[in-house]
Amino acid sequence: MTTALYLLALLALAIYSYSQIDLNLTLLQHPAFINFQNVMIQLGYFNRPSSTLIYLIIIFLLFVFYIRILAKAGRDHLSSRQLALPILGVVILGLISYPAFSHDFFNYLFDIRILTHYNLNPYQFRPLDFPADPWLRFMHWVHRPYPYGPFWLVLTFLPSVFGFGKFVLTLLNFKILFLTFYLGSIFLIKKILTRISPQKIALGVVFFALNPLVIVEAVVSPHLDIVMAFFLLLSTYLLLSTKRVLAILSLVLSAGVKFLTIVLLPVYFFRLPYDRTIKILVVLLLLSLVPVIYQREFYPWYFLPIFSLLALLAPQGKLLILSLSASAGLLLSYAPYLYVGSYPPEVQQAKLIVTFLPLALGLTIYGRKIFLQN
């Protein structure tokens, strides 16, 4: 029953995602879809209080059912079929949903389009340099050249080529690409836990695969941080298999997607217990995010690699409480924008407040448990 309700909440999220479709974009010309799109645009752009409330209800329900499934996994009451069904639901969700909270997603499509369609270097040209391109109608961040690692260009080359210049087909190809890395990350988490903690496989897999934060940022509105997380997980698996050179190579590929994970490289030259290595990697990633957030902004998808590593620890108790609190806060950060529709200073402040309130609550619960125990 819990799984069925979780799947219904996923379906609601997929439908809701179209409330954020760009006003300059029509995905399909079928009259039924156009009517659906118009209804959703009316909700998302012109009835913002109701839209925000619906978003909050969907996120709340996802967390309720996610926690219930986590509890079953913690008691080892989940079969392989019970694990596979909701993950399959997430994959279907990924294919049918609109990238509602990710302007970056469309930049990924256009960045590689500069190479595959215009035969030019994305590091030297910006989307703004192609004013006649019809895709520019629904683009954001058109003023910057390509900001990511070269390996991401390699990975996106074929999805762009086999999009044949068609926007919807290219979008679908990119969705499939991201879903491949989402499933690959789950596979690696399972493989690693099979080696280090087989009794916690279900808990670790559920913790990552069904986390509402992961679903929104890696599946619904996918960011390349899930790709970075995959190669980071692969490097830790290779490290566990004592294939240190290959582990370092995989870490370099992760940094070749997005440069952040290169800060972890020194850890790979020390021979430490595996669980201690994972904890050090988590701490280093958190610390490396501080200057990034200070220079730019607090974005939820930055934390995908951290949550992928936390899954290897199969969090329970205090770590699980803090992880759930952080996940909830990061997803709540979208609510002020959904309500207002822009990012004036007061919305930025509200975003910080709603992000950190759940974390403060989690710390309070954790502190109360320690107090009661003493």
VONU-582619 format. One record per residue: residue in three letters; x, y, z of N, C-alpha, C in turn. Coordinates in steps of 0.1 Angstrom, whole numbers, padded with zeros to 4 digits, always signed. Example, Ala and Ser with C-alpha at 12.3 -4.5 7.8 and 13.67 -1.06 7.14 Angstrom:
2
ala+0132-0057+0078+0123-0045+0078+0132-0033+0078 ser+0128-0022+0071+0137-0011+0071+0129+0000+0079 
# end
This chain:
374
met+0008-0012+0000+0000+0000+0000+0009+0013+0000 thr+0019+0013+0008+0028+0024+0009+0035+0027-0005 thr+0039+0016-0011+0045+0018-0024+0035+0024-0034 ala+0023+0019-0034+0013+0024-0043+0010+0039-0041 leu+0010+0043-0028+0008+0057-0025+0020+0066-0029 tyr+0031+0060-0027+0044+0067-0032+0043+0069-0047 leu+0039+0059-0054+0039+0060-0069+0028+0070-0073 leu+0017+0071-0066+0007+0082-0069+0013+0096-0066 ala+0021+0097-0056+0027+0110-0053+0037+0113-0064 leu+0044+0103-0069+0053+0106-0080+0046+0110-0093 leu+0034+0104-0095+0026+0108-0107+0021+0122-0105 ala+0017+0126-0093+0013+0140-0090+0025+0149-0093 leu+0037+0146-0089+0048+0154-0092+0051+0156-0107 ala+0050+0145-0114+0052+0145-0129+0041+0155-0135 ile+0029+0154-0131+0019+0162-0137+0021+0177-0133 tyr+0025+0179-0120+0027+0193-0115+0039+0199-0122 ser+0049+0191-0126+0061+0197-0133+0057+0205-0145 tyr+0046+0203-0152+0042+0210-0164+0037+0224-0160 ser+0034+0226-0147+0030+0240-0143+0041+0250-0145 gln+0053+0245-0146+0065+0254-0148+0070+0254-0162 ile+0063+0249-0171+0068+0249-0185+0070+0264-0190 asp+0080+0266-0198+0083+0279-0202+0072+0284-0211 leu+0069+0297-0210+0058+0303-0217+0060+0303-0232 asn+0073+0303-0236+0077+0303-0250+0079+0289-0256 leu+0075+0279-0249+0077+0265-0254+0065+0257-0254 thr+0063+0251-0266+0052+0241-0268+0058+0228-0272 leu+0057+0218-0263+0064+0205-0265+0057+0197-0276 leu+0044+0197-0276+0036+0189-0286+0025+0198-0292 gln+0021+0195-0304+0011+0203-0311-0003+0197-0310 his-0004+0185-0303-0017+0178-0302-0026+0187-0294 pro-0039+0189-0298-0048+0197-0291-0050+0194-0277 ala-0051+0181-0274-0053+0176-0260-0041+0181-0251 phe-0029+0179-0256-0017+0184-0249-0017+0199-0247 ile-0020+0206-0258-0020+0221-0257-0030+0225-0246 asn-0042+0219-0245-0052+0222-0235-0046+0219-0221 phe-0040+0208-0220-0034+0204-0207-0023+0214-0203 gln-0014+0218-0213-0004+0227-0210-0009+0241-0206 asn-0020+0245-0212-0026+0258-0209-0032+0258-0195 val-0038+0247-0191-0043+0246-0177-0032+0246-0167 met-0021+0239-0170-0010+0239-0161-0002+0253-0160 ile-0001+0259-0171+0005+0273-0171-0004+0282-0163 gln-0017+0281-0164-0026+0290-0156-0023+0288-0142 leu-0021+0275-0138-0019+0272-0124-0005+0278-0119 gly+0005+0274-0127+0019+0277-0123+0023+0292-0123 tyr+0017+0299-0133+0021+0313-0135+0011+0324-0130 phe-0002+0320-0130-0012+0329-0127-0021+0326-0114 asn-0017+0315-0108-0024+0311-0095-0013+0306-0086 arg-0003+0314-0083+0009+0310-0076+0006+0305-0062 pro-0003+0311-0054-0005+0305-0041-0010+0291-0041 ser-0019+0288-0050-0024+0274-0051-0013+0265-0056 ser-0005+0270-0066+0006+0262-0071+0016+0258-0060 thr+0019+0268-0052+0029+0266-0041+0023+0256-0031 leu+0011+0257-0028+0004+0248-0019+0005+0234-0024 ile+0001+0232-0037+0002+0219-0043+0016+0213-0043 tyr+0026+0221-0046+0040+0216-0045+0043+0212-0031 leu+0039+0219-0021+0043+0216-0007+0036+0203-0003 ile+0023+0201-0007+0016+0189-0004+0023+0177-0011 ile+0026+0178-0023+0033+0167-0030+0046+0163-0024 ile+0054+0173-0020+0067+0171-0014+0065+0164+0000 phe+0055+0169+0007+0052+0163+0020+0048+0149+0019 leu+0039+0145+0009+0035+0132+0008+0047+0123+0003 leu+0055+0128-0005+0067+0120-0010+0076+0117+0002 phe+0078+0126+0011+0086+0124+0023+0079+0114+0033 val+0066+0115+0034+0059+0106+0043+0060+0091+0038 phe+0058+0089+0026+0059+0075+0020+0073+0071+0019 tyr+0082+0080+0016+0097+0077+0016+0101+0072+0030 ile+0097+0079+0040+0102+0075+0054+0096+0061+0057 arg+0083+0059+0053+0078+0046+0056+0085+0035+0049 ile+0089+0037+0036+0096+0027+0029+0110+0025+0035 leu+0116+0036+0040+0129+0036+0046+0128+0027+0059 ala+0117+0029+0066+0116+0021+0079+0115+0006+0076 lys+0108+0003+0065+0107-0012+0061+0121-0017+0057 ala+0128-0008+0050+0142-0012+0046+0151-0014+0057 gly+0149-0005+0068+0157-0007+0080+0155-0019+0087 arg+0142-0024+0086+0139-0037+0093+0141-0049+0084 asp+0147-0047+0072+0149-0057+0063+0136-0064+0058 his+0126-0056+0056+0113-0061+0052+0110-0058+0038 leu+0120-0055+0030+0118-0052+0016+0124-0063+0007 ser+0116-0069-0002+0121-0078-0012+0127-0071-0024 ser+0134-0078-0032+0140-0072-0044+0128-0066-0053 arg+0117-0073-0054+0106-0067-0062+0100-0055-0056 gln+0099-0054-0042+0095-0042-0036+0104-0030-0038 leu+0117-0033-0039+0127-0023-0042+0126-0018-0057 ala+0124-0028-0066+0124-0025-0080+0112-0017-0085 leu+0100-0020-0079+0088-0013-0083+0088+0002-0082 pro+0091+0008-0070+0092+0022-0070+0103+0028-0078 ile+0114+0021-0079+0125+0027-0088+0120+0027-0102 leu+0113+0017-0107+0107+0017-0120+0098+0029-0122 gly+0090+0031-0111+0081+0043-0111+0089+0056-0113 val+0100+0057-0106+0108+0069-0108+0113+0071-0122 val+0117+0060-0128+0123+0060-0142+0112+0065-0151 ile+0100+0059-0150+0088+0064-0158+0085+0079-0156 leu+0086+0083-0143+0084+0097-0140+0094+0105-0147 gly+0107+0101-0147+0117+0108-0154+0115+0110-0169 leu+0109+0101-0175+0106+0102-0189+0095+0111-0193 ile+0085+0111-0184+0072+0119-0188+0072+0133-0181 ser+0081+0136-0172+0080+0149-0165+0087+0159-0173 tyr+0084+0172-0170+0090+0184-0175+0101+0188-0166 pro+0113+0192-0171+0124+0197-0162+0120+0210-0155 ala+0111+0209-0145+0105+0221-0140+0114+0231-0133 phe+0124+0226-0126+0132+0235-0117+0146+0237-0122 ser+0148+0234-0135+0162+0234-0140+0163+0242-0153 his+0167+0254-0152+0171+0261-0164+0184+0256-0170 asp+0192+0250-0161+0205+0244-0166+0203+0233-0176 phe+0192+0225-0174+0190+0214-0183+0189+0219-0198 phe+0183+0230-0201+0182+0235-0214+0196+0240-0219 asn+0204+0245-0209+0217+0250-0213+0226+0238-0217 tyr+0224+0226-0210+0231+0214-0214+0228+0211-0229 leu+0216+0212-0233+0212+0209-0247+0218+0219-0257 phe+0218+0231-0253+0224+0241-0262+0239+0241-0262 asp+0245+0239-0251+0260+0239-0251+0266+0229-0261 ile+0260+0217-0261+0266+0207-0270+0260+0209-0284 arg+0249+0216-0286+0244+0220-0299+0254+0229-0306 ile+0260+0238-0298+0270+0247-0304+0281+0238-0312 leu+0284+0227-0306+0294+0218-0312+0288+0210-0324 thr+0277+0203-0321+0271+0193-0330+0264+0200-0342 his+0258+0211-0339+0250+0218-0350+0257+0229-0357 tyr+0265+0237-0349+0272+0248-0355+0287+0245-0357 asn+0292+0234-0352+0306+0230-0354+0316+0240-0349 leu+0312+0246-0337+0320+0256-0331+0323+0251-0316 asn+0333+0258-0310+0338+0255-0297+0329+0261-0286 pro+0322+0253-0278+0313+0259-0267+0321+0267-0257 tyr+0334+0265-0255+0342+0273-0246+0344+0287-0251 gln+0342+0289-0264+0345+0302-0271+0332+0309-0275 phe+0321+0302-0275+0309+0308-0280+0298+0306-0269 arg+0289+0316-0269+0277+0316-0260+0264+0313-0268 pro+0254+0309-0261+0241+0308-0268+0237+0321-0274 leu+0240+0332-0267+0237+0345-0272+0243+0348-0286 asp+0253+0341-0289+0260+0343-0302+0252+0338-0314 phe+0241+0331-0311+0233+0325-0322+0218+0330-0321 pro+0216+0343-0323+0203+0350-0320+0192+0344-0329 ala+0195+0338-0340+0184+0333-0349+0180+0319-0345 asp+0187+0312-0336+0183+0299-0332+0170+0299-0325 pro+0160+0290-0329+0147+0290-0323+0147+0285-0308 trp+0157+0277-0304+0158+0273-0291+0160+0284-0281 leu+0165+0295-0285+0168+0306-0276+0156+0312-0270 arg+0144+0309-0275+0132+0315-0270+0130+0310-0255 phe+0134+0298-0252+0131+0293-0238+0144+0290-0231 met+0155+0298-0234+0168+0296-0228+0170+0306-0217 his+0178+0303-0207+0182+0312-0196+0198+0311-0196 trp+0204+0320-0190+0219+0320-0189+0225+0320-0203 val+0220+0328-0212+0225+0327-0226+0238+0335-0227 his+0242+0343-0217+0253+0352-0218+0267+0345-0215 arg+0267+0333-0210+0279+0327-0206+0284+0316-0215 pro+0297+0314-0217+0302+0303-0225+0301+0290-0216 tyr+0305+0279-0222+0304+0266-0216+0312+0266-0203 pro+0306+0263-0191+0313+0264-0178+0317+0251-0172 tyr+0315+0239-0179+0317+0226-0173+0329+0219-0178 gly+0332+0207-0173+0344+0200-0178+0342+0194-0192 pro+0353+0191-0198+0352+0186-0212+0346+0172-0213 phe+0347+0164-0203+0341+0151-0203+0326+0151-0205 trp+0319+0162-0200+0305+0163-0201+0301+0165-0216 leu+0310+0172-0223+0308+0174-0238+0308+0160-0245 val+0318+0152-0240+0319+0138-0246+0306+0130-0244 leu+0301+0131-0232+0290+0123-0228+0277+0128-0235 thr+0276+0140-0238+0264+0146-0244+0264+0146-0259 phe+0275+0142-0265+0277+0143-0279+0267+0135-0287 leu+0266+0122-0283+0257+0113-0290+0242+0116-0288 pro+0238+0119-0276+0224+0123-0274+0220+0135-0282 ser+0230+0145-0284+0227+0156-0293+0227+0152-0307 val+0236+0145-0312+0237+0140-0326+0224+0133-0330 phe+0220+0123-0321+0208+0115-0324+0195+0122-0321 gly+0196+0135-0317+0184+0143-0316+0180+0149-0329 phe+0190+0148-0339+0188+0152-0353+0182+0167-0354 gly+0186+0175-0344+0182+0189-0344+0168+0191-0340 lys+0161+0181-0336+0147+0182-0331+0148+0184-0316 phe+0141+0194-0311+0142+0197-0297+0136+0186-0288 val+0124+0182-0290+0118+0172-0282+0125+0159-0281 leu+0130+0154-0293+0138+0142-0293+0151+0144-0286 thr+0158+0155-0287+0170+0158-0280+0167+0158-0265 leu+0156+0164-0261+0152+0165-0247+0151+0151-0241 leu+0144+0142-0249+0141+0128-0245+0155+0121-0244 asn+0164+0123-0253+0177+0116-0253+0185+0120-0240 phe+0184+0133-0237+0191+0138-0225+0184+0132-0212 lys+0171+0131-0212+0164+0125-0201+0169+0110-0199 ile+0170+0103-0210+0175+0089-0209+0189+0088-0204 leu+0197+0098-0209+0211+0099-0204+0212+0100-0189 phe+0204+0110-0184+0204+0112-0169+0199+0100-0162 leu+0188+0094-0167+0182+0082-0160+0192+0071-0160 thr+0201+0069-0170+0211+0059-0171+0221+0061-0159 phe+0225+0073-0156+0234+0076-0145+0227+0075-0132 tyr+0214+0078-0131+0207+0076-0119+0206+0061-0116 leu+0203+0053-0125+0202+0038-0123+0216+0033-0121 gly+0226+0038-0128+0240+0033-0126+0245+0036-0112 ser+0241+0048-0106+0244+0051-0092+0238+0041-0083 ile+0226+0038-0085+0219+0028-0076+0226+0015-0077 phe+0230+0011-0089+0237-0002-0091+0250-0002-0083 leu+0257+0009-0084+0270+0010-0077+0268+0010-0061 ile+0258+0017-0057+0255+0016-0042+0253+0002-0038 lys+0245-0005-0046+0242-0019-0042+0254-0027-0042 lys+0263-0026-0053+0275-0034-0054+0284-0031-0042 ile+0286-0019-0038+0295-0015-0027+0290-0020-0014 leu+0277-0019-0012+0271-0024+0001+0271-0039+0002 thr+0270-0045-0010+0271-0060-0010+0285-0064-0005 arg+0295-0056-0007+0309-0060-0003+0311-0056+0012 ile+0306-0044+0016+0310-0039+0029+0299-0040+0040 ser+0286-0041+0036+0276-0042+0046+0263-0048+0039 pro+0263-0061+0036+0252-0067+0029+0239-0066+0036 gln+0239-0066+0049+0226-0065+0056+0219-0051+0054 lys+0226-0042+0049+0221-0028+0048+0219-0024+0033 ile+0219-0034+0024+0217-0030+0010+0204-0023+0007 ala+0193-0028+0012+0180-0022+0010+0179-0008+0015 leu+0185-0006+0027+0184+0007+0034+0192+0017+0026 gly+0204+0013+0021+0213+0023+0014+0207+0026+0000 val+0201+0016-0006+0195+0018-0020+0183+0027-0018 val+0174+0024-0009+0162+0033-0007+0166+0047-0003 phe+0176+0048+0006+0180+0061+0011+0183+0070-0001 phe+0190+0065-0011+0194+0074-0023+0183+0073-0034 ala+0179+0062-0038+0171+0061-0050+0157+0067-0048 leu+0151+0067-0036+0137+0072-0034+0137+0085-0027 asn+0149+0090-0024+0149+0103-0017+0143+0114-0026 pro+0133+0121-0021+0126+0131-0029+0136+0142-0035 leu+0146+0145-0027+0156+0154-0033+0163+0149-0045 val+0167+0136-0044+0174+0130-0056+0164+0129-0067 ile+0152+0126-0065+0142+0124-0076+0140+0138-0083 val+0139+0148-0075+0137+0161-0081+0149+0166-0089 glu+0161+0164-0083+0173+0170-0089+0180+0161-0098 ala+0178+0148-0098+0185+0139-0107+0175+0133-0118 val+0162+0134-0116+0153+0127-0125+0143+0137-0131 val+0136+0145-0123+0126+0154-0128+0132+0166-0135 ser+0141+0172-0127+0149+0184-0133+0163+0181-0132 pro+0168+0172-0141+0181+0166-0139+0193+0176-0140 his+0202+0175-0131+0215+0182-0132+0226+0173-0134 leu+0237+0178-0139+0248+0169-0142+0256+0165-0130 asp+0251+0170-0118+0257+0165-0105+0255+0150-0103 ile+0244+0145-0109+0242+0131-0107+0252+0123-0116 val+0257+0128-0127+0267+0122-0135+0280+0122-0127 met+0283+0134-0121+0295+0135-0113+0294+0125-0101 ala+0282+0124-0095+0281+0114-0084+0283+0100-0089 phe+0279+0096-0101+0281+0083-0106+0296+0079-0107 phe+0304+0088-0113+0318+0085-0114+0325+0086-0101 leu+0320+0094-0091+0325+0094-0078+0323+0080-0071 leu+0310+0075-0072+0307+0062-0067+0316+0051-0074 leu+0317+0052-0087+0325+0042-0094+0340+0043-0089 ser+0345+0054-0086+0359+0055-0081+0360+0049-0067 thr+0349+0051-0059+0350+0045-0045+0349+0030-0046 tyr+0341+0025-0056+0340+0010-0058+0353+0004-0062 leu+0360+0011-0071+0373+0007-0076+0383+0008-0065 leu+0382+0018-0056+0391+0019-0045+0389+0007-0035 leu+0376+0003-0033+0373-0009-0025+0379-0021-0031 ser+0379-0022-0044+0384-0034-0051+0400-0033-0053 thr+0406-0024-0046+0421-0022-0046+0426-0019-0060 lys+0418-0012-0068+0422-0008-0081+0424+0007-0081 arg+0435+0011-0074+0437+0025-0071+0439+0034-0083 val+0446+0029-0093+0448+0037-0105+0435+0040-0112 leu+0427+0029-0114+0414+0031-0120+0405+0040-0112 ala+0406+0039-0099+0398+0047-0090+0401+0062-0092 ile+0414+0065-0093+0418+0078-0095+0414+0083-0109 leu+0414+0074-0119+0410+0078-0132+0395+0081-0132 ser+0387+0073-0125+0373+0076-0124+0370+0089-0117 leu+0377+0092-0107+0376+0105-0100+0379+0116-0109 val+0389+0115-0117+0393+0125-0127+0381+0127-0137 leu+0375+0116-0141+0363+0117-0150+0352+0124-0144 ser+0350+0122-0131+0340+0129-0123+0343+0144-0123 ala+0355+0148-0121+0359+0162-0122+0359+0167-0136 gly+0360+0158-0146+0359+0162-0160+0344+0165-0164 val+0335+0161-0155+0321+0165-0157+0319+0179-0151 lys+0322+0180-0138+0321+0192-0131+0333+0192-0121 phe+0341+0203-0121+0354+0203-0115+0355+0200-0100 leu+0344+0201-0093+0344+0202-0078+0351+0190-0072 thr+0349+0177-0077+0353+0165-0070+0368+0164-0071 ile+0375+0172-0079+0390+0170-0079+0396+0173-0066 val+0389+0180-0057+0395+0183-0043+0396+0170-0035 leu+0390+0160-0039+0390+0147-0032+0403+0139-0035 leu+0410+0143-0046+0421+0135-0051+0431+0131-0040 pro+0436+0140-0031+0446+0136-0021+0442+0124-0012 val+0429+0122-0010+0424+0111-0001+0428+0098-0008 tyr+0428+0097-0021+0431+0084-0028+0445+0079-0027 phe+0454+0088-0021+0468+0083-0020+0471+0078-0006 phe+0460+0078+0003+0462+0072+0016+0454+0059+0017 arg+0460+0050+0025+0453+0037+0027+0446+0037+0041 leu+0433+0040+0040+0425+0042+0052+0414+0031+0052 pro+0408+0028+0063+0396+0020+0063+0385+0026+0054 tyr+0378+0017+0048+0369+0022+0037+0358+0031+0043 asp+0352+0028+0054+0341+0036+0059+0347+0050+0064 arg+0359+0050+0068+0365+0063+0072+0368+0071+0060 thr+0372+0064+0049+0374+0071+0036+0362+0078+0031 ile+0351+0071+0032+0338+0077+0028+0334+0089+0036 lys+0336+0088+0049+0333+0100+0058+0342+0112+0055 ile+0354+0109+0052+0363+0120+0049+0359+0127+0035 leu+0355+0118+0026+0351+0124+0013+0338+0132+0015 val+0329+0128+0023+0317+0136+0026+0321+0149+0032 val+0329+0149+0042+0333+0162+0048+0340+0171+0039 leu+0349+0166+0030+0357+0174+0021+0347+0180+0011 leu+0337+0172+0006+0328+0178-0004+0319+0189+0003 leu+0315+0187+0015+0308+0198+0022+0316+0210+0023 leu+0329+0209+0027+0338+0220+0029+0340+0227+0015 ser+0341+0219+0005+0344+0225-0009+0332+0233-0014 leu+0320+0230-0009+0308+0237-0013+0307+0251-0007 val+0314+0253+0004+0313+0266+0011+0317+0278+0002 pro+0329+0277-0004+0332+0289-0013+0323+0290-0025 val+0319+0278-0030+0310+0278-0042+0297+0285-0039 ile+0291+0281-0028+0279+0287-0023+0280+0302-0020 tyr+0292+0306-0014+0295+0320-0011+0295+0328-0023 gln+0302+0323-0034+0304+0330-0046+0291+0331-0055 arg+0283+0320-0054+0272+0319-0063+0259+0320-0055 glu+0253+0308-0052+0241+0307-0045+0239+0293-0039 phe+0229+0291-0031+0226+0278-0024+0217+0270-0033 tyr+0222+0260-0041+0214+0252-0050+0213+0238-0045 pro+0201+0232-0045+0199+0219-0039+0207+0208-0046 trp+0209+0209-0060+0215+0198-0067+0230+0197-0064 tyr+0236+0207-0057+0250+0206-0053+0252+0194-0044 phe+0242+0190-0037+0243+0180-0027+0241+0165-0032 leu+0238+0163-0044+0236+0150-0050+0248+0141-0047 pro+0261+0145-0050+0272+0136-0048+0274+0133-0033 ile+0271+0142-0024+0271+0140-0010+0261+0129-0005 phe+0249+0130-0010+0239+0120-0007+0242+0106-0013 ser+0249+0106-0024+0253+0093-0030+0263+0086-0021 leu+0272+0094-0015+0282+0088-0006+0276+0084+0008 leu+0266+0093+0012+0260+0089+0025+0252+0076+0024 ala+0247+0073+0012+0240+0060+0010+0249+0048+0013 leu+0262+0050+0011+0272+0039+0014+0273+0037+0029 leu+0269+0047+0037+0269+0045+0051+0256+0040+0056 ala+0246+0038+0047+0233+0033+0051+0228+0040+0064 pro+0226+0053+0063+0223+0062+0075+0212+0057+0083 gln+0214+0057+0096+0203+0054+0106+0205+0064+0118 gly+0195+0065+0126+0197+0073+0138+0199+0088+0135 lys+0209+0094+0141+0212+0108+0140+0215+0112+0126 leu+0223+0104+0119+0227+0108+0105+0215+0108+0096 leu+0206+0098+0098+0194+0098+0090+0185+0110+0093 ile+0183+0113+0105+0175+0125+0109+0181+0138+0102 leu+0194+0140+0103+0200+0151+0097+0199+0151+0082 ser+0200+0139+0076+0199+0138+0061+0185+0141+0056 leu+0175+0136+0063+0161+0139+0060+0158+0153+0061 ser+0163+0159+0072+0161+0174+0074+0167+0182+0063 ala+0179+0179+0059+0186+0186+0049+0178+0184+0036 ser+0174+0172+0032+0167+0170+0020+0154+0178+0019 ala+0146+0178+0030+0134+0186+0031+0136+0201+0029 gly+0147+0206+0036+0150+0220+0035+0154+0224+0021 leu+0162+0216+0015+0166+0219+0001+0155+0220-0009 leu+0145+0211-0007+0133+0211-0016+0124+0222-0012 leu+0123+0226+0000+0115+0237+0004+0120+0250-0001 ser+0133+0251-0005+0139+0263-0010+0132+0268-0023 tyr+0125+0259-0030+0118+0263-0042+0105+0270-0039 ala+0099+0269-0027+0086+0274-0024+0085+0289-0026 pro+0095+0297-0020+0093+0312-0022+0093+0316-0036 tyr+0101+0310-0045+0101+0314-0059+0088+0310-0065 leu+0083+0298-0062+0070+0294-0068+0059+0303-0064 tyr+0060+0309-0052+0049+0318-0047+0050+0332-0054 val+0063+0337-0056+0065+0350-0061+0067+0351-0076 gly+0075+0341-0081+0078+0341-0095+0091+0348-0099 ser+0098+0353-0089+0111+0360-0092+0120+0359-0079 tyr+0132+0365-0080+0141+0363-0069+0145+0377-0064 pro+0136+0385-0059+0140+0398-0052+0147+0394-0039 pro+0153+0404-0032+0161+0401-0019+0152+0394-0009 glu+0139+0398-0008+0131+0392+0003+0128+0377+0000 val+0128+0373-0013+0126+0359-0017+0139+0351-0014 gln+0150+0357-0016+0163+0351-0013+0164+0349+0002 gln+0160+0358+0010+0160+0356+0025+0150+0345+0029 ala+0138+0345+0023+0128+0335+0026+0134+0321+0022 lys+0141+0320+0011+0147+0308+0007+0156+0302+0017 leu+0165+0311+0022+0175+0306+0032+0167+0302+0045 ile+0157+0309+0049+0150+0305+0061+0143+0292+0060 val+0136+0290+0049+0129+0277+0048+0138+0265+0045 thr+0150+0268+0040+0160+0258+0038+0166+0253+0051 phe+0169+0262+0060+0176+0259+0072+0166+0255+0084 leu+0154+0259+0083+0144+0256+0094+0143+0240+0096 pro+0141+0232+0086+0141+0218+0088+0154+0212+0094 leu+0165+0218+0089+0178+0213+0095+0179+0217+0109 ala+0175+0229+0113+0175+0233+0127+0166+0224+0135 leu+0154+0220+0129+0145+0211+0136+0152+0197+0138 gly+0159+0192+0128+0166+0180+0129+0176+0180+0140 leu+0184+0191+0140+0194+0192+0151+0188+0193+0164 thr+0176+0199+0165+0169+0200+0178+0164+0186+0183 ile+0159+0178+0173+0155+0164+0177+0167+0156+0181 tyr+0178+0158+0173+0190+0150+0177+0195+0154+0190 gly+0195+0167+0193+0200+0172+0206+0191+0167+0217 arg+0178+0167+0215+0168+0162+0225+0170+0147+0228 lys+0173+0140+0218+0176+0125+0220+0188+0123+0229 ile+0199+0131+0226+0211+0130+0234+0208+0134+0248 phe+0200+0145+0250+0197+0149+0264+0189+0139+0272 leu+0179+0133+0265+0171+0122+0271+0179+0110+0275 gln+0189+0107+0266+0197+0095+0269+0206+0097+0281 asn+0210+0110+0283+0219+0113+0294+0211+0115+0307 
# end
